[in-house]
Amino acid sequence: MTSVTGQTESKSACRHGFTLIELILVLTLMGIVASLIAPSLSNFVRGRALDSEARRLLSLTHAAQSRAVSEGVPVVIWMNTTQGGYGMEREGSSGSNDPKAMEFSVDGNVQLMVINTAKVGTTVRRLPAIRFLPDGTIDENSPPTLHLGDTTGAVLWLIQTRNRMGYEIRSSNQ
């Protein structure tokens, strides 16, 4: 009996690792799972780019409004929809004359559009612009709606608040 238990103990003592076949099976399963998850992760990343761009543009409106009030001069946010960029500067400066001017490029997966451009009377560099007045309000000729969309068809809207004191992000234009 001792010889049988001695053999059993030696067999179980040798079986501490995985076989090559078990490792290959596990790696194959992990590869299949990764290939199934990758497309949904890329859509998630694109969606985050749209959300991030909308929040950055909204933050810029807050900064422009604060600057207009604190400096007592109109501040504008211009939008170059064809080049995919936007920026902030003091009204009347060309950007290079304004040390606090900012310029941003829109993420490559995101497209910025200004809605109701026929009503937009405020322009900077021949581009539509949002104009913040020294009292913190938005000029009545500024665009009421900005549209941000990505390559997957997801859309976010920056819509002027009813009291013309700022913008807010919405998932629909209503």
C-alpha positions in Angstrom: 0.0 0.0 0.0 2.7 2.4 0.7 4.0 1.8 -2.8 0.6 2.8 -4.3 0.4 5.9 -2.2 3.9 6.7 -3.0 3.2 6.5 -6.7 0.0 8.7 -6.4 1.9 11.3 -4.4 4.7 11.4 -7.1 2.1 11.8 -9.9 0.3 14.7 -8.2 3.5 16.3 -7.3 4.5 16.5 -11.0 1.2 18.1 -12.0 1.7 21.7 -10.9 1.7 23.6 -14.3 -0.4 23.8 -17.4 0.2 21.9 -20.6 1.1 23.6 -23.8 -2.4 22.7 -25.3 -4.1 24.3 -22.3 -2.1 27.5 -22.7 -2.9 27.7 -26.5 -6.6 27.2 -25.8 -6.7 30.0 -23.2 -4.8 32.4 -25.5 -7.1 31.5 -28.4 -10.1 32.3 -26.3 -8.6 35.5 -25.1 -8.0 36.5 -28.7 -11.5 35.8 -29.7 -12.9 37.8 -26.8 -10.6 40.7 -27.6 -11.7 40.7 -31.3 -15.3 40.9 -30.2 -14.8 43.7 -27.7 -12.5 45.9 -29.9 -15.3 47.5 -32.1 -17.4 48.5 -29.2 -14.4 50.0 -27.4 -13.5 52.1 -30.5 -17.1 53.5 -30.6 -16.8 54.3 -26.9 -13.5 56.2 -27.6 -15.2 58.2 -30.5 -18.1 59.0 -28.2 -15.8 60.3 -25.6 -14.1 62.6 -28.2 -17.5 64.2 -29.0 -18.4 64.6 -25.3 -14.9 66.0 -24.6 -15.1 68.5 -27.5 -18.5 69.7 -26.4 -17.3 70.2 -22.8 -14.2 72.1 -24.0 -16.2 74.4 -26.1 -18.7 75.0 -23.3 -15.8 75.8 -20.9 -14.4 78.3 -23.4 -17.8 80.1 -23.4 -17.6 80.3 -19.6 -14.0 81.7 -19.9 -15.0 84.2 -22.5 -17.9 85.4 -20.4 -15.8 85.8 -17.3 -13.1 87.6 -19.2 -15.7 90.0 -20.8 -17.0 90.9 -17.4 -13.7 91.2 -15.6 -12.0 93.3 -18.3 -15.0 95.3 -19.3 -14.6 94.7 -23.0 -16.5 92.4 -25.5 -14.9 89.0 -26.0 -15.6 86.8 -29.0 -15.4 83.1 -29.7 -15.0 82.5 -33.4 -15.7 79.2 -35.1 -13.9 78.0 -38.3 -16.1 75.1 -39.4 -14.2 74.4 -42.6 -10.8 74.2 -41.0 -12.1 72.5 -37.8 -11.1 75.0 -35.2 -12.3 77.7 -32.8 -10.8 80.3 -30.5 -11.4 83.2 -28.1 -10.0 86.7 -28.3 -10.8 90.3 -27.2 -13.0 92.0 -29.8 -11.0 94.2 -32.1 -7.8 92.3 -31.7 -6.5 90.0 -34.4 -5.5 87.3 -31.9 -1.8 88.1 -32.2 -2.4 91.4 -30.4 -4.2 89.7 -27.5 -1.9 87.8 -25.1 -4.9 85.9 -23.6 -6.2 84.7 -27.0 -6.7 81.0 -27.3 -7.1 78.7 -30.3 -8.2 75.1 -30.5 -8.4 72.4 -33.2 -11.5 70.2 -33.3 -10.8 66.5 -32.9 -10.6 64.7 -36.2 -13.6 62.6 -35.6 -15.8 65.6 -34.6 -17.4 68.1 -36.9 -18.5 71.6 -35.7 -21.4 73.4 -37.4 -23.0 76.7 -36.6 -26.8 76.6 -37.0 -28.9 79.6 -38.2 -25.9 81.3 -39.9 -28.3 83.5 -41.8 -29.3 85.2 -38.5 -25.7 85.4 -37.3 -24.5 89.0 -37.5 -21.5 88.7 -35.3 -18.3 87.7 -37.2 -14.6 87.7 -36.6 -12.2 87.1 -39.4 -15.3 86.6 -41.6 -16.2 83.6 -39.4 -19.3 83.2 -37.3 -18.7 84.2 -33.7 -20.3 84.3 -30.3 -19.9 87.8 -28.7 -20.0 88.2 -24.9 -20.7 91.7 -23.8 -19.1 93.4 -20.7 -22.3 92.8 -18.7 -22.0 89.0 -19.2 -24.8 88.6 -21.7 -24.5 87.2 -25.2 -25.0 89.6 -28.1 -28.4 89.0 -29.8 -26.7 88.5 -33.2 -24.6 85.5 -31.9 -25.5 82.0 -33.1 -28.2 80.4 -30.9 -27.2 76.8 -31.7 -23.9 74.9 -32.3 -24.0 71.4 -33.7 -21.3 68.9 -32.9 -21.4 65.5 -34.6 -19.0 62.6 -35.0 -18.3 59.9 -37.6 -20.7 57.4 -35.9 -23.7 59.8 -36.2 -23.8 60.8 -32.6 -24.7 64.4 -32.1 -24.5 67.0 -29.2 -25.9 70.5 -29.3 -24.7 73.7 -27.6 -27.8 75.8 -27.2 -28.0 79.3 -25.9 -30.0 79.6 -22.6 -33.2 81.5 -22.6 -31.8 84.4 -20.6 -28.8 84.7 -23.1 -26.3 84.4 -20.3 -24.6 81.2 -21.6 -24.8 78.0 -23.4 -25.7 74.4 -22.3 -25.0 71.0 -23.8 -28.0 69.0 -24.9 -28.4 65.7 -26.7 -31.2 67.2 -28.9 -31.8 70.6 -30.4 -35.0 71.2 -28.5 
